[in-house]
Structures are given as structure tokens and as C-alpha cells.
Amino acid sequence: MTSADPAGEGFRTFLVLRTGGPEASAAALDTLHTEVAHRISRLDGFLSCRTHLGLDGDVVVHTVGWRDEASARGTYPATTLGEALLARLGRQVMLRTDLVGGAPGPGVRGPASAMPPGLACVAIRYVADRAAGEAMADLLLRSGDWKKDFPGFVSATPYLGPDGTTYVNYPQWTDRAAFDAYMADPRNAAGQQDIADLEVAPPDLLLCTLVAETVAAS
């Protein structure tokens, strides 16, 4: 089954925080929790957000769904947030911050689409231009025939950056067992070369657990 985002999302940002390790990530998570509760969740155009922790404990991903790109650009100074985290926690804790984002394309929903994800991957891929990004999104759609029935698969939504050179796929699974089975399926391996052919640089593949989720008040 393919679908657009059900919440009317028009744009999504992914703020990637690379830390010095688990203790540093815990400090970043605490700071983000405060920022979400007191500021981010009250911004105009905010729909929802999630905070993810990388499996190795040295990456935190804060992703926000927005009504549209203007809301993301006009009310959410993610660069400033990253700088504030650096200032508050220090370079020893926060080694680097990166921000990517894009408009959602039609995605794939699995049989577990109503369940919260136990595991997610923020797959940031770099392509030459918008045509290559759209071709990569088409590869995801064409793989939907088997993913829509795969046990434990929640969903995957592609996001193409405003300049067309950054493509983010955001697949989710119910748990590690579902992810491992998915990765071991030969149908998944069969599509990897087509993806690699469209890339101009190595991807950033961030496998994460879900730490927190906030939805805008209705």
C-alpha cells in the first residue's frame, strides 16, 4: 500500500547531533526534551516531532513534521538550536550538528503501520540533482509490493530536499527482529545496486530507537 503522509505533513526536518558517546547523548536528549516542551511544540506550523537515539549511543536525531516548508524555515531555527546545544553542552559533548529536510513523497505503509516503531533508520542519501532524487523515490514506490505485507514493517516515507541533492528515506519497523528479517530478505538486497547507482557520495545510515514523540495539541 502506498500513501502520502496521513497527518497533512508538508515538510520534515532532521537535525542530526553527533555526540561524544552515551553520556553526551543523554545530556543532548535532556536538553531537547526541554526545548520541545517549552518552545518547539508551540511553534506555528508544528505538527509533531520525534527524538531518536542511535544504537551506538553517539547520535541523536530530532525530526519535526511541519505544515509546510515556510513553517520550518520561518519558525524553527534548527541551526540556532544546534548552536545552542553546542554552547550549552560544549564541543566535547556535541561534536557536530547537521540539518537536512524535505517535502514528503508518496511512501509505503506496511502491515504494522498502526504501531509505534521500535526501530527506525534515517537514511540520508546524496544525489546529483532533483531528477536523481525523484528516481530514488520511485525505487521505493516500486518496492512497495513486497514491503506492504512484510511482517513488522511499519512504513517508509521519502523526503527530497529543496535543492534536489539530498534524499532522506525514513523506514520504520516494530522491533529489531523485524528489521533483521527485512534486511536479510533477498528482495531488499536486489534493490541496493539501483540505489547506489544514483548516489554521488556515501550515505549516512542512522539506525535508531525511538526515545520520545510529541504531537501538536488539537
Long-range contacts (C-beta under 8 A, 24 or more apart in sequence): 1-108, 1-109, 1-113, 1-144, 1-148, 2-106, 2-107, 2-108, 2-109, 2-141, 2-144, 2-148, 3-106, 3-107, 3-108, 3-109, 3-155, 4-104, 4-105, 4-106, 4-107, 5-65, 5-104, 5-107, 5-157, 7-47, 7-48, 7-65, 8-47, 8-67, 9-47, 9-65, 9-66, 9-67, 9-104, 10-66, 10-67, 10-68, 10-69, 10-71, 10-103, 10-104, 11-65, 11-66, 11-67, 11-68, 11-69, 11-71, 11-72, 11-101, 11-102, 11-103, 11-104, 12-63, 12-64, 12-65, 12-66, 12-72, 12-101, 12-102, 12-104, 12-159, 12-168, 12-170, 13-63, 13-64, 13-66, 13-72, 13-76, 13-78, 13-99, 13-100, 13-101, 14-61, 14-62, 14-63, 14-99, 14-100, 14-101, 14-122, 14-124, 14-159, 14-168, 15-61, 15-62, 15-63, 15-64, 15-78, 15-81, 15-82, 15-97, 15-98, 15-99, 16-59, 16-60, 16-61, 16-97, 16-98, 16-99, 16-100, 16-122, 16-124, 16-204, 16-206, 17-59, 17-60, 17-61, 17-62, 17-82, 17-85, 17-94, 17-96, 17-97, 18-58, 18-59, 18-94, 18-95, 18-96, 18-97, 18-98, 19-58, 19-59, 19-60, 19-93, 19-94, 19-95, 20-58, 20-92, 20-93, 20-94, 20-95, 21-57, 21-58, 22-57, 22-58, 24-58, 24-89, 24-92, 24-93, 24-94, 25-53, 25-54, 25-57, 25-58, 25-59, 25-60, 27-89, 27-93, 28-60, 28-85, 28-89, 28-93, 28-94, 29-53, 29-60, 29-211, 29-212, 31-85, 31-88, 31-89, 32-60, 32-62, 32-85, 33-212, 35-81, 36-212, 36-214, 37-214, 40-64, 40-76, 41-214, 41-216, 41-217, 43-71, 43-75, 43-76, 44-71, 44-74, 44-75, 45-70, 45-71, 45-72, 45-74, 45-75, 46-71, 46-75, 46-76, 46-216, 47-215, 47-216, 48-213, 48-214, 48-215, 48-216, 49-213, 49-214, 50-210, 50-212, 50-213, 50-214, 51-210, 51-211, 51-212, 51-213, 52-120, 52-122, 52-206, 52-208, 52-209, 52-210, 52-211, 53-208, 53-209, 53-211, 54-206, 54-207, 54-208, 55-207, 55-208, 55-209, 59-206, 59-208, 61-122, 61-206, 61-208, 63-122, 63-170, 69-103, 69-162, 72-101, 100-124, 100-161, 100-166, 100-168, 101-159, 101-161, 101-162, 101-168, 102-159, 102-160, 102-161, 102-162, 102-166, 102-167, 102-168, 103-159, 103-160, 103-162, 104-157, 104-158, 104-159, 105-137, 105-157, 105-158, 105-159, 105-160, 106-137, 106-141, 107-140, 107-155, 107-156, 107-157, 107-158, 108-140, 108-141, 108-143, 108-144, 108-147, 108-148, 108-155, 108-156, 109-148, 109-154, 109-155, 110-147, 110-148, 110-149, 110-150, 110-152, 110-153, 110-154, 110-155, 111-148, 111-149, 111-150, 111-151, 111-152, 111-153, 112-151, 112-152, 112-153, 112-154, 112-173, 112-174, 112-178, 113-154, 113-155, 115-154, 115-174, 116-210, 116-213, 117-154, 117-172, 117-173, 117-174, 117-210, 118-173, 118-174, 118-175, 118-176, 118-178, 118-209, 118-210, 119-172, 119-173, 119-174, 119-175, 119-176, 119-178, 119-179, 119-207, 119-208, 119-209, 120-170, 120-171, 120-172, 120-173, 120-207, 120-208, 120-209, 120-210, 121-169, 121-170, 121-171, 121-172, 121-205, 121-206, 121-207, 121-208, 122-168, 122-170, 122-204, 122-205, 122-206, 122-208, 123-168, 123-169, 123-170, 123-171, 123-203, 123-204, 123-205, 123-206, 124-166, 124-167, 124-168, 124-203, 124-204, 124-205, 124-206, 125-166, 125-167, 125-168, 125-169, 125-195, 125-198, 125-199, 125-203, 126-165, 126-166, 126-167, 126-199, 126-200, 126-201, 126-203, 127-164, 127-165, 127-166, 127-167, 127-198, 127-199, 127-200, 128-165, 128-198, 128-200, 129-164, 129-165, 130-160, 130-163, 130-164, 130-165, 131-164, 132-164, 132-198, 133-160, 133-161, 133-164, 133-165, 133-166, 133-167, 134-160, 135-198, 136-167, 136-195, 136-198, 137-167, 139-191, 139-194, 139-195, 139-198, 140-169, 143-187, 143-191, 146-185, 146-187, 150-178, 150-181, 150-182, 150-185, 151-178, 151-181, 152-177, 152-178, 152-179, 152-181, 152-182, 153-178, 153-182, 179-207
